[in-house]
Amino acid sequence: MRTSIATVCVSGTLVEKLHACAAAGFDGVEIFAPDLVAARESPEEIRALAARLGLRLDLYQPLRDVEGVDEAEFARVLRRAEATFALTERLGIDTVLCCSNVATATIDDDETSAAQLRALGDLAAARGIRIAFEALAWGRFVDDYRRAWRIVELADHPAVGVCLDSFHILSRGHDPAAIRTIPGERIFFVQLADAPRLSLDVLSWSRHHRLFPGEGAFDLVGFMGHILHAGYVGPWSLEVFNDTFRQTDVARTAAHAHRSLRWLEDAVARSDAALGGLRMLPDSAAPSGVDFVEIRAEDTSDVEELLAQAGFTSRGRHRTKPVTLWTAGRARVVLNEQHARDLVPHLAAIGFEVDDADAVSRRVDDRRCIRLFRRTYAAEEPLGAVVAPDGMGVLWSQAADAGEPGWVAEFEHGGAHVATGVVGVDHVSMTQPWHVIDESVLFYAAAFGLRPTSVTDVPGPQGLVHSRVLASPDGRVRLPLNVAPPIVAERGGEAAHAQHIAFLCADVRELARAARRRGMEILPIPDNYYDDLAARFDLDRALLAELHDLGLVYDRDGDGEYLHLYTRTVGQVFLEFVERRGGYDGFGAGNAPVRLTSQRADGATAGRVRS
C-alpha cells in the first residue's frame, strides 16, 4: 500500500505540513491549491523540499467547474486549465483533480461533458499530465461516480480517468459495487474519508465533519475491497475536511492520520484473503477484562475512605513505590501518590487483561503508539504500557488462568481478599478533550480491538455532553468516552468534568445500605426525580420508596432493568455502583442529566470540583 494525504487535512503552513507528513511515514501528499497559493516558497522550492523529505507529490487539486458549460464558458475553463497545468508541471505532479461542475453547468448532456474532458485531456497530455474526474456529491448534473465513469468512457482519452472519493459515494448512499466494472488503470486516484451518520446537507457534512478511517460509520473496508478488485494500484489518499484537525498540532494529526490508514489496510486484508500485497497488523484479540483502574493524587486518603466505605479491602502498599491496592470481587483499584504533587484525585490509567500480551505489544508498536515509561525492577511483573490520546496510561498484562494476576503479589502488608457485593468493573467513563475524541476512538479500536457501540448526547446544566461508547465484542470491557461542553473547558478545562469508575454489583441496594452504615455520602438526588420516575415506570410503591431512601436511580428497557447510585465527587473522580437485570446493556443515559445537575449543585455546596 502506498499512502498519501491531502494537505488540507492538517494545520500549518505548506512547509510545516510537508515535514509533518514525512515524519508520520506518508509516501506522498496531495497539494491543495490554497496551501500553495499562500506559501512563500515557489513551486520549484516545494518540489525540491518534497524530494528531500522523500515525499512524492501525487496530486494537485482542485480544478473546479470544468464541464457541462457553453462555448464561451469553456474558453474560460481552458485558460484556467492551461495555467493550472503549467503550475502542476513546475511542481512535478502528473495528476490534477477535476471536480464535476457545481456552479456554471448549464448543459446536462454526457456527450458535451465528454467532449470537454477530451479537450482538457489534450491540453494536459501535452505537458505529461493526467486529469482525474470526480463526481462531487453536490454536483449540479454529475453527482454519481457511475455517471462520471460513463462520461470518462465517452471521452475515450488516455489522459482522462476518474477519481473515486469515498465520501462523495457513500454519503449519497450510492452502491460502490459497480466500481469493480471500472478498469483499474482508468481509476487515476482514490481519496478516503470516514464520517458519522448525520442528517445534514451533504456540502456542510463534507466540509466540516469528515473523519479519518475507522472513526465514523462508513464501510471503508468494503469500499476499498471494490477498488482493489478493480485493479487499482495507486495511492490510498486521505482527504478529510474537519474543523478540529485544522486547529490541532500538525505533527500529531499527521501521525494520527497515518495510523488510520494502517488500520484500514489491516481491516481490508482481513476481510478478503483474495487481496494480496496488503500488510496486516499483528494479531491481537480484544481485552478479556479490566485488570485495574489507577487513580493518582498527591494525597489519596479521601479515595481510600470512599473505597473502604464501599466494602473494598486494602491489599497493602507496593514494595517499591508509594502505591496502594484496593480490591473487591474482580475489581482492582490502584491508588498512586508517586510524582503527583499538588494533583487532586483523577483517573490516570486503566489496565486490561489480555490473552496474548506479546501480541498486543507488537500491535501497538506497529501502530507507533507512544510507549509509557514505568520504572520496573527485576522482581516485578512487566506490564506493557502506552499513552492514549487524552494522556491516560493504558496498560496490559497476561490474563491469569485462575486467581489474581501476578502483579498483585507485589503489594504487601494488606488484608486478605474477602467476598463482597462488588463483582467487578462494569465500565470506566473517561472525559476526552474536544480535539482528541476521534483519535481516541481509533486508538482503542485499532490498538485493542474495542468497537464503537453507541453515540449519545446527554443534556446537562452547562450544555450537551457528547458520549461515544466503545466495548469489547463480549461486553466485558466498556469505555464511555465523553466530551465536555465548551463552557466547561473555558471554566477550567475538561479535567473539571469528573470521570468515574462504575462497579458491577450483585445487589446494589444491599451495597448501598452497607455503605451508608460505613459512612458513605451518596450523591443527593432530588425528590422531583422520583416523582418523574413514578410517572414513567409502573414501579412497586415499596421499591420506589426504597430507591428514594437509598439515593438510587433507575432505568428500564425492553431487555431488562438498571439500578445504580453515584458517590459524591472526590477531586475529579466519583464512583458508580450498578446492578444489571436481564439483558439491559445501556448506561442509564436518561439519568445522566440529573446526575450532572446534582453534581454541579453538590460541588458548589461542598466546595469541591464542579463536574
C-alpha positions in Angstrom: 0.0 0.0 0.0 1.3 3.5 -0.9 0.0 6.1 1.5 -0.9 9.7 0.7 -2.7 12.6 2.4 -4.2 15.9 1.2 -2.5 18.9 2.8 -6.0 20.2 3.7 -6.2 17.5 6.4 -3.7 19.2 8.7 -2.9 22.6 10.1 0.1 24.9 9.5 1.9 26.3 6.5 2.6 24.1 3.5 6.2 23.6 4.6 5.1 22.6 8.1 2.6 20.2 6.6 5.1 18.5 4.3 7.6 18.0 7.2 4.8 16.5 9.4 3.5 14.2 6.7 7.0 12.9 6.0 7.7 12.4 9.7 4.4 10.5 10.1 5.5 8.0 7.4 3.4 9.0 4.4 4.8 8.2 1.0 3.1 11.2 -0.7 0.8 14.1 -0.5 -1.9 15.9 -2.5 -1.2 19.6 -2.8 -4.4 21.6 -2.0 -4.3 24.8 -4.1 -4.9 27.3 -1.3 -1.9 25.9 0.6 0.4 26.5 -2.4 -1.1 30.0 -3.1 -0.5 31.1 0.5 3.1 29.7 0.6 6.1 31.9 0.3 8.1 29.2 -1.4 8.0 28.8 -5.2 6.6 25.6 -6.8 10.2 24.6 -7.6 11.2 25.0 -3.9 8.2 23.0 -2.8 9.1 20.3 -5.3 12.7 20.2 -4.0 11.6 20.1 -0.4 9.3 17.2 -1.0 12.1 15.3 -2.7 14.5 15.9 0.2 11.8 14.6 2.6 11.2 11.5 0.5 7.6 12.6 -0.4 6.0 12.1 -3.8 3.7 14.9 -4.9 0.8 12.7 -6.0 -2.0 15.1 -7.0 -2.8 18.8 -7.4 -6.3 19.8 -6.6 -8.9 21.1 -7.4 -9.6 22.3 -10.9 -13.3 23.1 -10.5 -16.4 23.5 -12.8 -14.8 22.2 -16.0 -17.6 20.5 -17.9 -21.2 20.9 -18.9 -20.8 24.5 -20.0 -21.4 26.6 -23.1 -18.6 27.6 -25.6 -17.9 30.9 -24.0 -17.5 29.5 -20.5 -15.5 26.6 -21.8 -13.0 29.0 -23.3 -12.5 30.4 -19.8 -12.1 26.8 -18.5 -9.3 26.2 -21.0 -7.5 29.3 -19.9 -7.7 28.3 -16.2 -6.7 24.8 -17.1 -3.6 25.9 -19.0 -2.4 27.9 -16.1 -3.1 25.0 -13.7 -1.3 22.5 -15.8 1.7 24.8 -16.2 1.8 25.2 -12.4 1.4 21.4 -11.9 4.3 20.8 -14.3 6.5 23.1 -12.2 5.6 21.1 -9.1 6.5 17.8 -10.9 3.0 16.5 -10.3 1.4 14.3 -13.0 -2.2 14.2 -12.0 -4.8 17.0 -11.5 -8.2 16.5 -9.8 -11.1 17.9 -11.9 -14.4 18.2 -10.0 -17.8 17.9 -11.5 -19.5 21.3 -12.1 -21.5 22.8 -9.2 -21.6 26.4 -10.3 -21.5 27.1 -14.0 -23.0 24.0 -15.6 -25.9 24.7 -18.0 -25.8 21.7 -20.3 -27.0 18.4 -18.9 -25.5 16.2 -21.6 -22.9 13.4 -21.2 -21.6 13.8 -24.8 -20.9 17.5 -24.2 -19.2 16.8 -20.9 -17.1 14.1 -22.5 -16.1 16.3 -25.4 -14.9 19.0 -23.0 -13.0 16.5 -20.8 -11.4 15.2 -24.1 -10.2 18.7 -24.9 -8.9 19.1 -21.4 -7.1 15.8 -21.8 -5.4 17.0 -24.9 -4.2 20.1 -23.1 -3.0 18.1 -20.1 -1.3 15.4 -22.1 0.9 18.0 -23.9 2.6 18.5 -20.5 2.7 14.9 -19.5 -0.3 15.3 -17.1 -3.5 13.3 -16.5 -6.8 14.6 -15.2 -8.9 12.6 -12.7 -12.6 13.5 -13.0 -14.5 13.3 -9.7 -18.3 13.3 -9.2 -19.0 15.7 -6.3 -21.9 14.6 -4.1 -23.4 18.1 -4.7 -22.6 18.3 -8.4 -25.3 20.1 -10.4 -25.7 17.4 -13.0 -22.9 14.9 -12.3 -23.2 13.7 -8.7 -22.7 9.9 -9.1 -19.4 8.2 -9.7 -21.2 5.8 -12.2 -22.1 8.8 -14.4 -18.6 10.3 -14.1 -17.2 7.0 -15.3 -19.7 6.9 -18.2 -18.5 10.4 -19.3 -14.9 9.3 -19.0 -15.6 6.3 -21.2 -17.2 8.6 -23.8 -14.2 10.9 -23.6 -12.0 8.0 -24.6 -8.8 9.8 -23.8 -5.7 8.1 -22.2 -5.1 11.2 -20.1 -8.7 11.2 -18.7 -9.7 8.9 -15.8 -11.7 9.0 -12.7 -11.1 9.9 -9.1 -13.1 7.9 -6.6 -13.8 9.6 -3.3 -15.4 7.5 -0.5 -17.3 10.5 0.9 -18.9 11.5 -2.3 -20.0 8.0 -3.0 -21.0 6.7 0.5 -22.6 9.9 1.8 -25.1 9.7 -1.1 -25.8 6.1 -0.4 -24.6 5.0 -3.8 -23.7 1.3 -4.2 -19.9 1.1 -4.6 -20.1 -2.4 -6.1 -20.1 -1.0 -9.7 -16.5 0.2 -9.0 -15.5 -3.3 -9.9 -16.6 -2.7 -13.5 -14.1 0.2 -14.0 -10.7 -0.9 -15.3 -8.1 -0.3 -12.6 -5.9 1.6 -14.9 -8.7 4.1 -15.5 -9.0 4.8 -11.8 -6.4 7.6 -11.6 -6.8 8.4 -7.9 -8.6 7.3 -4.7 -9.5 9.6 -1.8 -10.6 8.3 1.5 -12.7 9.8 4.3 -14.9 8.4 7.0 -17.8 10.3 8.5 -20.5 10.0 11.2 -24.1 9.4 10.1 -25.7 12.9 10.2 -28.9 14.4 9.0 -27.3 17.4 7.3 -26.9 18.8 3.9 -24.1 17.0 2.1 -21.9 20.0 1.5 -21.8 21.0 5.2 -21.4 17.4 6.1 -18.4 17.2 3.8 -16.7 20.5 4.7 -16.9 20.1 8.5 -17.5 16.5 9.6 -15.2 14.1 7.7 -13.2 11.8 9.8 -10.2 9.5 9.3 -10.8 5.8 8.5 -12.1 3.8 11.5 -13.7 6.8 13.2 -17.1 7.1 11.5 -19.9 5.0 10.1 -18.8 4.4 6.5 -17.9 0.9 5.3 -14.5 1.9 4.0 -13.3 -1.7 4.2 -15.9 -2.8 1.6 -15.2 0.3 -0.4 -11.5 -0.4 -0.7 -12.3 -4.0 -1.4 -14.2 -3.0 -4.6 -11.3 -0.6 -5.5 -8.7 -3.2 -5.2 -10.7 -5.9 -7.1 -11.0 -3.4 -9.9 -7.2 -3.5 -10.2 -6.3 -0.1 -8.7 -2.6 0.1 -7.7 -2.2 3.8 -6.9 -2.0 5.6 -3.5 -4.6 5.3 -0.8 -5.0 9.0 -0.1 -6.8 10.8 2.8 -8.9 13.8 2.1 -10.5 14.8 5.3 -12.1 18.2 5.8 -12.6 18.7 9.6 -12.5 21.8 11.7 -10.8 20.1 14.6 -7.9 18.6 12.6 -7.2 22.0 11.0 -6.7 23.5 14.5 -4.6 20.8 16.3 -0.9 20.1 16.2 0.2 19.3 12.7 2.6 16.5 13.7 0.2 14.8 16.0 -2.6 14.9 13.4 -0.4 13.6 10.6 0.7 10.7 12.8 -3.0 10.0 13.7 -3.9 10.1 10.0 -1.2 7.6 9.0 -2.3 5.2 11.8 -5.8 5.3 10.4 -4.6 4.1 7.0 -2.6 1.3 8.6 -5.8 0.3 10.5 -7.7 0.3 7.2 -5.1 -1.7 5.4 -5.2 -4.3 8.1 -9.0 -4.4 8.1 -9.2 -4.8 4.3 -6.6 -7.6 4.3 -8.5 -9.5 7.0 -11.8 -9.0 5.1 -10.7 -10.7 1.9 -8.0 -13.3 1.6 -8.0 -12.9 -2.2 -6.5 -9.4 -1.9 -2.7 -9.8 -1.9 0.0 -7.3 -1.2 -1.5 -5.9 2.0 0.2 -5.9 5.3 -1.7 -6.9 8.4 -1.2 -5.6 11.9 0.0 -8.3 14.4 -2.9 -10.4 15.6 -4.4 -9.3 18.9 -7.8 -10.1 20.4 -9.8 -7.6 22.4 -9.1 -7.4 26.2 -10.8 -10.2 28.2 -11.4 -7.8 31.1 -10.4 -4.7 33.0 -7.3 -5.6 35.1 -7.3 -2.4 37.2 -8.0 1.3 37.2 -5.5 3.7 38.6 -6.3 7.0 40.5 -3.5 9.3 41.1 -3.2 12.2 43.6 -0.8 13.9 46.0 -3.0 12.5 48.8 -5.3 9.6 48.0 -6.7 9.2 51.5 -10.2 10.6 50.5 -10.4 7.9 47.9 -9.2 5.3 50.3 -12.0 6.2 52.7 -14.6 6.0 49.8 -13.4 2.6 48.8 -13.4 1.3 52.4 -17.0 2.5 52.8 -17.9 0.6 49.6 -16.5 -2.6 51.1 -13.2 -2.7 49.3 -10.2 -4.3 51.0 -6.8 -2.7 51.3 -4.2 -5.1 49.9 -1.3 -3.1 51.1 1.4 -0.9 49.7 3.7 -1.7 46.7 7.1 -2.9 47.9 9.0 -0.2 45.9 6.5 2.6 45.1 4.1 4.9 47.0 1.2 3.0 45.6 -1.6 1.0 47.3 -4.1 -1.6 46.0 -7.7 -1.9 46.9 -9.9 -4.9 45.7 -13.5 -6.1 45.8 -14.5 -9.1 43.7 -12.6 -8.9 40.5 -12.3 -5.1 40.7 -8.9 -3.7 41.5 -8.2 0.0 42.1 -4.6 1.2 42.3 -4.0 4.5 44.2 -0.8 6.2 43.2 0.8 9.1 45.0 4.0 8.9 43.0 5.0 12.1 41.2 1.6 13.6 41.9 2.5 16.8 43.7 -0.5 19.2 44.0 -2.7 17.0 42.0 -6.2 16.2 43.2 -7.5 12.6 42.7 -8.0 11.9 39.0 -8.1 8.8 36.7 -4.6 8.3 35.5 -4.5 4.8 33.9 -6.5 1.7 33.0 -5.2 -1.8 32.8 -6.5 -4.5 30.5 -6.3 -8.3 30.9 -5.3 -9.8 27.5 -4.9 -13.3 26.2 -1.6 -12.6 24.5 0.4 -9.7 26.0 3.2 -10.0 23.5 0.8 -9.8 20.5 -0.7 -6.6 22.0 2.9 -5.2 22.4 3.7 -5.9 18.7 0.4 -4.4 17.6 0.8 -1.1 19.4 4.4 -0.8 18.3 3.4 -1.4 14.7 1.0 1.5 15.0 3.7 3.7 16.5 1.8 4.3 19.7 3.6 6.3 22.3 5.1 4.0 25.0 4.6 4.9 28.6 7.8 4.6 30.7 7.3 2.7 34.0 10.2 2.0 36.4 10.1 -1.7 36.9 12.6 -3.7 39.0 13.7 -7.3 38.2 11.3 -9.0 40.6 8.3 -7.1 39.4 5.7 -8.1 36.8 6.5 -6.4 33.4 3.4 -4.6 32.1 3.0 -3.2 28.6 2.1 0.5 28.6 1.2 3.2 26.1 -0.2 6.7 26.3 -3.7 7.2 25.0 -4.5 10.4 23.0 -6.0 12.1 26.1 -2.9 11.4 28.2 -4.3 8.4 30.1 -2.0 5.5 30.6 -3.2 2.2 29.1 -1.5 -0.9 30.3 -2.0 -4.6 29.7 -0.9 -7.9 31.2 -1.4 -11.5 30.5 -4.7 -12.7 31.9 -4.3 -15.2 34.7 -5.6 -18.7 34.1 -7.1 -18.6 37.7 -7.0 -16.3 40.7 -5.4 -12.9 40.7 -2.7 -11.5 38.3 0.9 -11.9 39.3 1.5 -8.2 40.0 -0.9 -8.2 42.9 1.7 -10.1 45.0 3.9 -7.0 44.8 1.7 -5.4 47.4 2.5 -6.1 51.0 1.1 -5.8 54.5 -2.6 -5.6 53.4 -5.7 -7.5 54.3 -6.8 -10.8 52.8 -9.1 -10.8 49.8 -12.7 -11.2 51.0 -16.0 -11.8 49.4 -18.0 -8.6 48.7 -21.1 -7.4 46.9 -19.0 -5.9 44.1 -18.5 -8.3 41.2 -16.0 -6.3 39.1 -15.6 -3.2 36.9 -18.7 -2.6 34.8 -17.3 0.4 32.8 -14.8 3.2 33.0 -16.1 6.6 31.9 -13.4 9.0 30.7 -13.8 12.6 29.7 -11.9 13.5 26.5 -10.6 16.8 25.3 -12.7 18.0 22.4 -9.8 17.8 20.0 -8.9 14.1 20.6 -12.2 12.3 20.8 -12.0 11.0 17.2 -8.3 10.0 17.7 -9.3 8.2 20.9 -12.0 6.2 19.2 -9.5 5.0 16.6 -6.8 4.3 19.2 -8.9 2.0 21.3 -10.4 0.3 18.2 -7.1 -0.2 16.3 -4.8 -1.0 19.3 -7.1 -3.0 21.5 -10.0 -4.2 19.3 -12.7 -2.3 21.0 -15.8 -1.4 18.9 -17.9 1.7 18.8 -21.4 0.6 20.1 -23.4 3.8 20.6 -23.4 7.6 20.4 -25.4 9.7 22.8 -25.8 13.4 23.6 -26.7 14.0 27.2 -28.1 17.4 28.3 -26.5 18.9 31.4 -26.6 22.2 33.2 -23.7 23.6 31.1 -24.7 22.1 27.7 -24.6 18.8 25.9 -22.2 16.1 26.9 -21.3 14.1 23.8 -20.7 10.4 24.6 -19.4 7.6 22.5 -19.2 4.0 23.9 -16.5 1.6 23.0 -16.7 -2.1 24.1 -15.1 -5.5 23.5 -17.2 -7.9 21.5 -18.2 -9.8 24.6 -19.0 -6.6 26.6 -16.5 -7.4 29.3 -14.8 -4.1 28.7 -16.9 -0.9 28.3 -15.5 2.6 27.8 -17.8 5.6 27.5 -15.8 8.4 26.1 -17.3 11.8 26.9 -16.7 15.3 25.5 -17.4 18.1 28.0 -19.4 21.1 26.7 -17.2 24.0 25.6 -18.2 26.2 28.5 -16.7 23.5 30.9 -13.4 23.7 29.0 -13.5 27.5 29.3 -14.0 27.4 33.0 -11.3 25.1 34.0 -10.8 22.6 31.2 -12.1 19.1 30.6 -10.5 18.0 33.8 -13.2 19.8 35.7 -15.7 17.4 34.2 -15.5 14.4 36.6 -14.7 11.0 35.4 -15.8 7.8 37.1 -15.4 4.1 37.6 -18.6 2.0 37.6 -18.6 -1.3 39.6 -21.0 -4.1 38.9 -22.8 -5.4 41.9 -24.9 -8.5 42.7 -27.3 -6.4 44.8 -26.8 -2.6 44.6 -29.5 -2.0 47.2 -27.7 -4.1 49.8 -24.4 -2.5 48.9 -26.0 1.0 49.4 -27.3 0.1 52.8 -23.9 -1.4 53.9 -22.0 1.6 52.5 -24.2 4.1 54.3 -23.6 2.2 57.6 -19.9 2.8 57.0 -20.5 6.5 56.4 -20.6 6.8 52.6 -22.1 10.0 51.3 -24.2 9.1 48.3 -24.9 11.9 45.7 -28.2 13.6 46.7 -30.9 13.0 44.1 -33.9 15.5 44.1 -37.4 14.5 45.0 -38.6 15.6 41.6 -36.7 12.8 40.0 -38.6 10.2 41.9 -41.9 11.8 41.1 -41.0 11.6 37.5 -39.8 8.0 37.9 -43.2 7.1 39.2 -44.8 8.7 36.2 -42.5 7.0 33.7 -42.4 3.5 35.1 -45.1 1.4 36.8 -42.9 0.6 39.8 -44.0 -1.1 43.0 -44.5 1.6 45.7 -42.2 -0.2 48.1 -39.4 -0.3 45.5 -39.9 3.3 44.6 -39.7 4.3 48.3 -36.6 2.2 48.8 -34.9 3.8 45.7 -35.7 7.2 47.1 -34.4 6.3 50.6 -31.1 4.9 49.3 -30.5 7.6 46.7 -30.6 5.1 43.8 -31.6 5.9 40.3 -33.4 3.5 37.9 -33.8 2.7 34.2 -35.5 0.1 32.2 -35.8 -1.0 28.6 -37.3 -4.0 26.7 -34.4 -6.2 27.8 -34.0 -5.5 31.5 -33.5 -3.1 34.3 -30.6 -1.0 35.6 -30.3 0.2 39.2 -27.4 2.4 40.1 -26.0 5.0 42.6 -23.3 7.7 42.5 -21.0 8.7 45.2 -20.1 12.3 45.8 -17.1 13.6 43.8 -13.6 13.4 45.3 -11.2 15.7 43.4 -12.1 14.8 39.8 -13.4 11.3 40.4 -16.6 9.7 41.6 -17.7 6.1 41.8 -20.8 4.5 40.5 -22.3 1.1 41.6 -24.6 -0.6 39.2 -26.8 -3.7 39.1 -27.9 -5.1 35.7 -31.0 -7.2 35.5 -31.9 -9.3 32.5 -30.3 -8.2 29.2 -30.1 -4.5 29.9 -27.0 -3.2 28.1 -27.1 0.6 28.5 -25.8 3.0 31.0 -28.9 4.8 32.3 -28.3 7.7 29.9 -31.7 9.2 30.9 -30.4 9.6 34.5 -27.2 11.4 33.5 -28.8 14.9 33.3 -30.0 14.5 36.9 -26.6 13.3 37.9 -24.8 16.2 36.2 -27.1 18.8 37.7 -26.8 17.3 41.2 -23.1 17.1 41.0 -22.8 20.7 40.0 -25.1 21.8 42.9 -23.3 19.4 45.3 -19.9 20.7 44.2 -20.9 24.3 44.7 -22.2 23.5 48.2 -19.3 21.3 49.3 -16.6 23.5 47.7 -15.4 20.6 45.6 -14.5 20.5 41.9 -17.6 21.0 39.9 -18.5 18.5 37.2 
